[in-house]
Amino acid sequence: MIDLTATQAEPRIAALLAAHESRTLEFKRLGDNKVVRKLLEATCAFANAQGGVLALGVADEKQGKGTARLYGIQENPEALDEFQRKLRTQLQPPVEGIRLLRLPCTLRDGSAGQVVLVQVPQSDKVHSIVDDGTWMRLDAGNREMTAAEIAELSYRRGVRSAESEPVAIDWSLLETATWAEFAAARGFSRTRPVREQMAQLGLADKIGDEWLPRRAAVLLFAEEPGGLLAAQGTRAEVRLVIYEGKVAATGAKPNMKKPPRTLRGPLVRLIDDTVRAVLDELSAGVELASSGFKAHHRYPERVVKEAIVNAVIHRDYRLNRDILIRIFDDRIDVESPGVFPGAITPANIERAGSKARNPLIVKTLRDFPVPPNFDLNEGVPMMFAEMAAAHLFPPQYRQQAEAANESVTVTLLNLDRPTVWDEVSDWIDRNGPLANVDLCRIAGLDTLKASRLLKTWVGQNLLEPLPDRAKRNTAYTKPSRPQAQAGLLSDGSDNKSGEA
């Protein structure tokens, strides 16, 4: 547990008392006899959701106002000890990276005491409590999950993957030229049955006395994976759409330059064909309708290929939607069905890289004679570095989490990256939300020019304004950056001694 000084704790106490319970914050007094069980449930729920903070020794807003809510851990110190013990033994699997921070303060009765903040990170696993179920976080509370909800979360987190599910497909449909190329590279015998060889690779599952191919095998080797898997509700194609202008028109007359193109085939060929088709379109340039001039897309080829590879190999193959690639005058959007697996978010993907939702597909692809990926987790950091080297804005990731349209979109902007952006991006990473006055100081701009630049970045989805702020107090952050508990847990160091 990390102990702060009174000076360090004061602004955090003020922030706590000004905050409201939410999906990422819960207050708990320790006086309740059942409090340890409730604390474990909240910890489990936070880990299974977006992460969050438990404020121990602080009553909720219904029980008082201001410092009258500060009961402190002194109300029941034994409960805190028991909670810390059970954090290590009662959560399955254990939640890694929990940190505790002790804040000295003046309690409601005027005595000296402490409150404890428990930071629970979003996990890349699905957690349960021994003999007390699996919990999910609501807007301001927790609820035990049903079996169906647990299964759904397991898929979303990448704990389970549709690639491993057996499908009733005849083995002869997998004995294709793609399989022959792969088998020759691996040195497999031509006389050995394909089902035995795929079973050896983990691409088959035995159901009763019969071996069935897994969905990964169909995606990797069938000539028409999407057609064969349609009965299971899976689509496996890529749709490429070229637009005129910077937005997709929604009226009766679409602003597409040509009919949409569908690309299909075994994954290794699908990746190659899609990369080639996109690069061909980009090399032709775009004629800007507003000026008649021709502009050229300047994205590094490696970045374009990596965006496509990631969309194909990390998509959620449960979902009945195609990968969608849109090319506009000023950008490329690559939309992949499914949400980020594990604890990856748009805010941390540059550092975290990618997590394999479909490890069987990833492992098999790297064994092809010319693999589309190397499985070294260097691809996403490379994309950021290459875009910076080309003096372009970094890749912009967005996640759509609504069940009806779950997707991750990466946008590559064909726009020069002003040098001030690097300073602004670094400033937000280190300090949190940025206001107009901060930009004026960083870039040496006047208020009007800073305001215009901020408005431009918001329009490009590089920044977003914080909600519920008066116009004169507007501040901006990167999209999807967590705000509710910003600064509450930081102790200004990388000290890991507070891990539970």
N, C-alpha and C positions, 0 to 999 in steps of 0.2 A: 504494500500500500504506500502511495506517495503522499507525504505531508506537505502542505503549503503553509507559507507564513500568512499572518493576518492581512498584510498588504496585498499579497497575491490573491488571497481568497475573497477580499471585499468585492471586486467587480463581478466575480462569479456568483456570489450570493445574491447580488442585486439582479443579475441576469436571470437567475433561477426564479426569484420572486416575481419577476415581470413576465415569465413565460407561462404557457398554458399546457396542460396535458394534451398529448397528441400521439400520433403513430410512433414517434421517436422519443417521447419523454413521459415518465410516470413518477409521481410523488408517492412516498410511502413512509408513514410513521412506523415505528418498531414496537408499539405497545400492544398490538393485536396478537393473540395467542397463535393464530394461524398465519402470521406474517411471513414466516420462512417459506411455507408452501407457496404463498402468493408471489414472493420474490422469485422463486425458481420458475414459476409459470411465466412471469413477466420476462425473465431472462431468456427462457426458451422461445417465447413469442417474438422478442426482439431479434434473436439470432435467426429465426425462420422468416423474418421480414426484412426490413431495411437497416436493422441495428437500432440502437437507441441508448438512452441514459436513464438509469434509476437513481432518483434523489432520495437517499435514506435519511430519515429524521426530519423530513419536511412534510407537513400536512397538505392535503389538496386544497384547492381554492374554496371549497364549500365549508371548510372548517375554520376559516379566518382570513385575515388580510395582512399583508406586509410581514413584519418580523413576528407577528403573533402565530405564524405558521411554523416557526423554527422550534421544534421539540428536541432535536438532536439525537444522536445515537445513544446518548446517556439514558434515554427512556428505557432501553432494553439492550444493553451491550452484549448479553449472552446470545440474543437473536442474530446479531451481526456475526459473531463467532461461528454459530451453527450454519448460517448461510454460506460463509466462506468455505467451511468444510464440505458442505453438500454440493457446492459448485464443482468440486473436483470428483465427486463420487456419484451424483444422482442424475447428471445430464449425460445422455447417450446419443451419439458420441459426444465426448467433452467439447465444449465451446472454447476454441482457442482465441487468445488475444484479449480476454477480459481484463480491464484495468480498473483499479480502485484509487480514488483521490479523496483525501481527508481535508476538509475545509474548516478551519477554526472560525467561530462566530460567537456573537452574543445571542443567547437563547431567549425565548419569549418571556421568561421570568427574570431576565437580567443577568443570569449566571453565564459563565464561560462554558462553551461546549463545542461540538463539531457536528457537521453533517458529512455524509459520504456520498460521493458520486460514483456510480458503477457504469462504466462504458462497456456496452455490449456491441461488438462489431457484427455487421451482416456476415453470415456464414455462407460457405459454398456447399454445406451439407444440410441435411434435415435432422433436427434434434428432437428428442423426446425426454420425458422425465420418468425415471424408474417408477413403475406402478402409478403413474399419474398422467399418462397420455402425451400427445403431441399438440403444441399450442401455437396459435397464430395471433397476430396483433391486429386490433381494430383501431378506429380513430382515437379512442381513449379508453381502452380496455383490452382484455384478452379472452379468447375463446378456444375450446378444445376442437381440434380438427377431426373431420370425418375421414374414413379410409380413402374415399375418392379424392378428398382434398390433399391428403398426404401423398397419394400417387401423383397427382398433378404437380405438386411442389417438387417432388423428386425428379420429374421430367424437366421442369423449368430450371432447377438447379444443376441439371446435368448429372445427378446421381444415377438416374436411369435414362436410357436412350432408346428411341424407337429403332435404331439401327440393329439392336440385338434381338428384336422380336422375330420369331419364325414366321414364314409365310408359305402358303401352299402353292409353290411355283415348281413346274416340272424342271428337273435338272438339265434336260437337254437344251432349255432356253438360255442356260448360262455357259454352254460350251461354245463360246463365240471367239472371234479373232482376238478380242481384247483379252479374254482368258488365256488363249494360246500364247500371246505375247508375254503375259505376266508369268505363266507357268514355265515358259522357256527361260526367262530371266532368273527364276528361282531354281531351275534345274529339276523340275518335277518330271516324273515318268509319264510318257504319253499313254501308257497302257493302264495305268491306275485309274479307277473311277473318279470322276470329278468330285463326287460327294465326299469321298474319303479325303481327298486333298484339301477341300474346303473345310472339312471338320477339323483337320490338323491345324488350319489357320484360324480357327475360332469363328468361321463364317457359316457354320451349320449347327443345328440344334437337334438333339434326338428327342422325339415325341413318341413315347411308346416304343415300338420296334422300328420306327421310320425316321430317317434323317431328313430334315427340312432345311432349306437355305434360310439364312437370316436376311433381314431386309437389306443389310449392308452388302451382301453378296449380289443381290439383284441390282442395287444401285451402281455397284462397281463393274459388273460384267455383262448385264443384259443389254441388248441393242436398244430396247425401248423400255427403260425402267418405269417411266411414268405410266405407260399403258398397262404394264403388268401389275403395278401397285395401286391402280385406280380403285380396285375393289376394296382395298384397305384404307381408302380415303387419303392417299398420299399423292402429291404432285411432285415432279422432280425435274421440271423444265426451267429454262431461263427465258424471260421475255425482255426484248430490247426495243426501246421506244425512243425515237429522235424527235425532239420538239423544236419548233421555231419560236424563239424568244426565251424569256426567263421564267415563265410560269406555264402550267398546263391549263389550257382553256377548258372551262366546264360547260360551255354553251353547245348548241346544236352542231356547230362546225368545229371539230377538233383542230388544234394547231400542230398536228404531227406532219413532219416533212415527208414521211413515207409510211406505208403500213407497218405495224409492229411486226417484229421478227421473233419467231420461237426457235430456241436452240435446245436440242435434246440429245440423249445418248448416254453411254456409260460415263461415270463421273470424270475420268481422266480425259476423255475426248470432249466432254461437255465444257470442261475448263479451258482446254486448248481452243476450241471453236469460239467460245465466248470472248476470250482474250483477243483472239485474232479479229473478230467482228467489231469489237469496241475500238481497238487500235486503228482499224481501217477507217472507221467513221471519224475518229479524232484527227487522223492525219490529213483528211480532206478539208479540215477547217470548217468554219461556219460563216455564212454570209449574214451580216447583221441587217435585219429588215429596216431598222431605223436610219441607217447611214449608207447602206449599200457596200460598205467595206467588208473585207473578209478578215475574221479574227481566227487565231490558231489556239487550240488548247495546248497548254504547256506542262501538263502533268508528267512526271517521270513515269516511264513504262513500268518500272518495277512496282510503283505504287498502285497503278491501275490493276496490274495482275494480282497483287496481294489482296486488294479489295475484293476481286472476283473470287479468288481461291478461298478466302475466308467465308464469303457468302455461301459457297457451295459445300464446303466441308463442315462448317459449324452451324448450319441451319437446323431447324427442328423438323425432322422428317415425319412427324405425326401430322403436321398441318397441311391442309388441302389447298395450298397456294404456291404459286411459282415465285422464284426469285425475280425481282423487277429491277431493271437497269434503265434509268432515264438520263438522256443526254440533252442538256439545255445549252444555250449560248454561253452561259457563265459558270457551268458546273456539271458534275456527274453525280447522280444519286444511285447508290447500290443498296437496294432494300432486300433483306434476308428474313424469311419467316422465322418467328421465335424470338424470345427475349435473351438477354445476356445470361449465360450460365454462371453458376457460382456467385461470387461476390463482385464480379466485374460490373462496373458502371461506366457511363460516358465520361465521368470525371476522373476515373483512375485507370482507364484502359491504356493510356500511353505508358504508364509505369508497369501495370500488371500484364500487358500483352494480351494474349488470347487464351481461353481455356477450351480444351477439346470437348465439345458436347458429344461428338461421335468418335471416340478414340479408336475404335476398330477400323473405321474408314480412314482415319489419319494414318494409322500404323500400316495399313495395306497399301495406301497410295505411295508411301515413301519407298516401297519395294518395286515399283515399276521401273523399267529401264531409264525413263526420263521422268523423275518424280516432279509433280507440280509444287510440292512442299517438302521442306527438310525437317519439320517437326522439332525445331530448336527454339521456338517461342521468340524469335527475333523479328518476325514479320511486321507486327504493329509498331514497335519502336522504330524500325527502318522506315515505315511510311512517314512518321513524323519528321525524322531526320532528313529524308529525301525532299519532302515538301519545303522544309526550312532551307535546304541547300539551293532549291530552285526559286527561293524568295517568294513562295506562295504561302497562303494561310495553312495552318495545320488541318489534318482531317477532322471533320466535325461529325461526331457520333450522336445519334438520337435513338431513344428507345420508346416504342409504343407498347404499353403493357396491357391495354384493354384486351380482354379475352377474344373479342371478335376480330381483332386485327393485330395480334402480337407480331412485332417486327423490330429489327434493328436496321437503321439506315446510316450509312457513312456517306458524307458529302465531300467531294473534292472541289474546291473553289478555284476557278481560273482567274484569280485576282491577285495582283501584287500585294505582298505583305509589307506594310510600312514597318520600319524598324521599331517604332514606338510600341507596336503590338507585343513584341517580345518582352519589353519592360512591363507593360500592363498585365500580360499573362502571368509573368513571374510574381508581380506584386499581389495579384489575387490569390495565387497559390500559397504565398507566405502570410498574407495579412487578412484575407477574406474580402468582402464586398468593396467595390471601388466607387467613389463618388466623383462628381465633376471636379471638385476642388483637388482631389488626389491626382486626376489626370492632368490638370493644369500644372501641378507641381512636377509630375514625372516628365511631361513632354514640353514644358515651357510654353503652353498654349494659353490664349485668353479663354474666358468662359464660353463665349459663343462658339469658337472653333472646337473646343472640347465637347460641347453639347452636340454639335453636328457629327463629330467622330463617333461618339457614343451611340447616337441614333443610327448611324450607318452600321455599326457592329451589331446592334440589336436586330436590324433588318436582315443581316446575314446570318442570324442565329449563332453568332459568336459570343454574345452576351445576352443576359436577360435581366430586366429590372426586378428588384425584390418586391414582393407583394405588400399591400397595405402600408405604403409609404406616401406621405404627402409629397407633392411635386418638388418642393424645395429641398426635401430630404431624400430624394431618389438616390439609390445606390444600385450597383450592377454586379453580377457575378456570372461565372460560366454556367451554361445550361447544366441542370441536374446536379449542381454542387449542393450537398446537404447544408442547410442553414439553421435548422431549429436549435442545434446544440453547439453552433460554432463558438469555439473558444472556451467552452465550459470545462473540458477535460484536459486541454493542453497545459503542460507544465513547463513549456519552453525548452524542452530537451528531448532526446531520444531515449531517455531512461526506461528500461523495460522491467524494472524491479517491481512495478505495480501490478504485474500480471497475476491473475488469481491462480 
